[in-house]
């Protein structure tokens, strides 16, 4: 199975080419044992070429490495990450079509844009919930962990715990925070938890408009075409996403 992916897409007649490879030029990250014995495993990288310039990026979602690109997990991750990289270059070049696009800053953008929308929202709300617990001046807030993001311990789980631990905790949740929590709750109702599947929405999916459209369609069903509520909910999510990207996006 060949994983060199040649994308027929062009931006001002400049083709994007993304080629995944195992980086055997650096030390292996470990070994794997199977019926054939021990094999070295190497980190997954991508070579991105645009307008005859190229750069290399390490896979974001690979925690270890692979002995071959035919590895079952690699075959899930590679198409997902190639899609994200393609979207990033397309989106960034569309922002400044008359400016020469530089691949030099792609690594930082890739590591930010590939973050899931769910994680971005959850992380933002966890930080606000942590501040709310601090305002209680209760020693119990020291026992809570706010950095263990997972589908089993999202911000709503933590909020439920806080309601049980801290008397009258509701008074520490202001109107803005309450609206943000409600917006994230609607988001979860529409998209659920896909953190263990490589088809979740990322920040670049939001910024290029594709995920915003999907979110709006879901909101129309949940909110019965209440245009004001739909616009407000989208604005809340958009504000949080832009806050996350404020030092990355070249032009909004």
Secondary structure as UniProt FT lines:
FT   STRAND          4..11
FT   TURN            12..13
FT   STRAND          14..22
FT   TURN            24..25
FT   STRAND          30..34
FT   TURN            35..36
FT   STRAND          37..42
FT   STRAND          44..50
FT   TURN            51..52
FT   STRAND          53..58
FT   TURN            69..70
FT   TURN            72..73
FT   HELIX           74..95
FT   TURN            96..98
FT   HELIX           103..105
FT   HELIX           106..113
FT   HELIX           117..135
FT   TURN            136..137
FT   HELIX           139..143
FT   TURN            151..152
FT   HELIX           155..165
FT   TURN            167..168
FT   HELIX           169..172
FT   HELIX           175..191
FT   TURN            195..196
FT   TURN            198..199
FT   HELIX           203..207
FT   HELIX           210..222
FT   TURN            223..225
FT   HELIX           227..245
FT   TURN            246..248
//
